[in-house]
Amino acid sequence: MESLLREILEKVSNMDARLDRIEIKFEKRFTELDNRIIQLDSSITQLDSSITQLDNRITELDQRLTQEHEITREELKGEIQNVYQETQKIREDMSAVEMITAKNWNDIVRLKAVKL
């Protein structure tokens, strides 16, 4: 009986040693997994930061483009207004030339009539 107890005690001792080794292996694996999770978390934080910076840059570019578009639009409106005003002046000048030409033709007709 004593030998049976020793055998059982030896087997329990062996099992205990095996469980200790398994526990150490699991502990090592869990530590590795924890480290990898920490690295992933750090990477995600960096990605979030990069995305935020990109979003800010895109917003700034959008605002700058909008301002430049508005400035260009205002400049074009001014140029179009200037061209319109100059065209109106040219039309007025052409009307004046037309009236003077008509008066000159009228004067020429009168001179011809007097000469005859």
Rosetta blueprint (number, residue, H / E / L):
1 M L
2 E H
3 S H
4 L H
5 L H
6 R H
7 E H
8 I H
9 L H
10 E H
11 K H
12 V H
13 S H
14 N H
15 M H
16 D H
17 A H
18 R H
19 L H
20 D H
21 R H
22 I H
23 E H
24 I H
25 K H
26 F H
27 E H
28 K H
29 R H
30 F H
31 T H
32 E H
33 L H
34 D H
35 N H
36 R H
37 I H
38 I H
39 Q H
40 L H
41 D H
42 S H
43 S H
44 I H
45 T H
46 Q H
47 L H
48 D H
49 S H
50 S H
51 I H
52 T H
53 Q H
54 L H
55 D H
56 N H
57 R H
58 I H
59 T H
60 E H
61 L H
62 D H
63 Q H
64 R H
65 L H
66 T H
67 Q H
68 E H
69 H H
70 E H
71 I H
72 T H
73 R H
74 E H
75 E H
76 L H
77 K H
78 G H
79 E H
80 I H
81 Q H
82 N H
83 V H
84 Y H
85 Q H
86 E H
87 T H
88 Q H
89 K H
90 I H
91 R H
92 E H
93 D H
94 M H
95 S H
96 A H
97 V H
98 E H
99 M H
100 I H
101 T H
102 A H
103 K H
104 N H
105 W H
106 N H
107 D H
108 I H
109 V H
110 R H
111 L H
112 K H
113 A H
114 V H
115 K H
116 L L
